[in-house]
């Protein structure tokens, strides 16, 4: 939890404060049009799945359990020795994601504990060496691809298992003086090479990788940043191996052109379209069902389906993507709470996905009505009014008068009438503004978690 705060504090600093100098640095010289094109599928997709799965799933009490409980590599070994996800069926996961309307997945190939879900040639700390005995990543990638879901890889820059990784403030051994003293014998360049080799493996052996999520940097005192990771070299390698790949922003390269593709705030909702130097940038927020990324048996602050949908809609209304995380259990399935959210989201997305995919912020002239969120599809020239709290009979749309050709409830395509709006407009008893369009809604909320009204603009 401490570290969540640290990441936020860092990402909230103005860019200038995160970098030592303002001089332009370039990893590759892609034009902004080229970047926009490269990211087109991503900004259209809007909705993805994050999967945090690994040894910590057995502990069932946060993916940072090793750090939170100051476990040594030996203490943590019991999870490696008992890792046997006998119920693992990636086809089922992929189906769930597909039905929930998710268009891409990001899989933790290695998390901070250093355990690899893939059959790396550079370590034995991997699933093939556990009682399970098999590579977990390949079948997952294949299953998701078969459902038409794009593939992203999460790779932790941090590694609490690698012997050459120096003990720092986030390390499980941070309070252990004897372990700290051994830092002088540790050689981070060996670790850098290890990372490079693994990133090469991940970008060479699993076909096209659409997204790479590197996590994370905490430069400064007792931390680690771009020099420790050789972020520039790593990013150059990524661009060379898979130039189409979309990379997040946590390698401490915010001041490099080509050092990141999109911002990735987590756990809190950005209040507006994320900007850098005053310019709107691509962004994708990563969020959890509950208060943990890895499976957490006893954590009960699960968001409701409505809250999760609200989060998705809100994100799209600010021009961003939402990637929602699931933490499968140690046996390799999703627990009942997760299944419930997947199906609830799927039920909504099946009929309302049109208000999400390819959508973005609505033009400013259209005011957001009370208790609603607006999304907008520029290609179709339609506005979607997501009604969070069902009003009584009329929904007043300021700034819409004369601009709407046709309106319907999206989930069933039933017409929403607005005839006679001129009359209403003239009666000041209802407090109308001159450019208000009152929609006639049924008194009862349709049986949809968040009903959506589709407005065909003139
Ligand atoms: C934070 C968490 C980490 C998680 C990541 C996902 O860095 O500490 O465990 O993998 O967010 O964005």
Boltz pocket constraint, residues with backbone or C-beta under 6 A from the ligand:
constraints:
  - pocket:
      binder: B
      contacts: [[A, 3], [A, 4], [A, 7], [A, 52], [A, 63], [A, 64], [A, 215], [A, 216], [A, 264], [A, 266], [A, 286], [A, 293]]
      max_distance: 6.0
